[in-house]
Amino acid sequence: MAAPCGRMVSRSVIQFFCTFSRPKSRNVGFRQFGISSACRVTLKTKSVSETASPSPYGLAAAVYLQRLPVISADCSPIEQSFKDMMHQIELEKSLLSDHELRLIEDAERLKRKQADDYDSDEEDSHMDQDIVLTQDLEDSWEQKFRSFQPAPRVRDDVDKDMSSVQRCLADSLVLVSEQTVGDQKLWLLPQMQWQEGETLRQTAERALASLPVGLKATFLGNAPCGVYTYKLPKPLRTESSLGTKVFFFKAILSDSGPSAPPNSALLWLKKSELQGYLKPAYLMKVERFILDL
């Protein structure tokens, strides 16, 4: 049994060494890439780029200008109950204020005066200065509080004026403007056509500056937050101009400036009011990036 195994081992070793001595009779499967093929690829790329036609869609930029809430919104029932619970916990764990300590001190002084063993010499140090009791302070504060009139949270005359930026102070508002597209007048976010040499954000800033009121805003980045593509009416379409691609940029109102003129086509709308002015396809794109704060 040992002889066959020895012959098999010696045969495999001989075959292993013979592989190094075999001449290379065939080429390895690599494709040669010469200068001529590289030139053909370059010429083909140039010919494709030269024959490519420009896009039939123009570019525009719109600004999504939002006015953040000015006052806090009304609490829901569960929010109000949680607020009351936290107020009670804070009251139980809080320390006495200076006014409360003075109130206790005045009560103790009054108790000592009513006692039979009251010694007036203890209060001689306070005789040279006018002593204002805490009760007197509370009475003066109560009079000031009664004369204070807080501003109303709901103002029917202002809230119904959709051109006023001071309406609905507890809600977020979005600015829309009436613009002419073809032969139609549509309510859109303020937009303008892109001009060569400027970025899309600069186009959005120019659209904001073109409004009849001086609005100052803080733009949230250089990248657009959405895009909407629309086609022109059929009588206005040409082979080189089929429609426009509008890129939206977010901005937060920082200064409202003077009030808008009464005839200006500008409206400040809540999110729930947009569907009454914007077209459904346009509104669907806008609702994707609305900041509901």
PyMOL commands that set and color helices and strands:
alter all, ss='L'
color gray80, all
select helices_A, chain A and resi 2-21+35-51+77-93+98-114+120-126+134-147+156-159+200-209+234-236+271-276+280-289
alter helices_A, ss='H'
color red, helices_A
select strands_A, chain A and resi 57-67+173-181+184-188+191-193+216-219+226-231+243-255+266-269
alter strands_A, ss='S'
color yellow, strands_A
deselect
rebuild
show_as cartoon
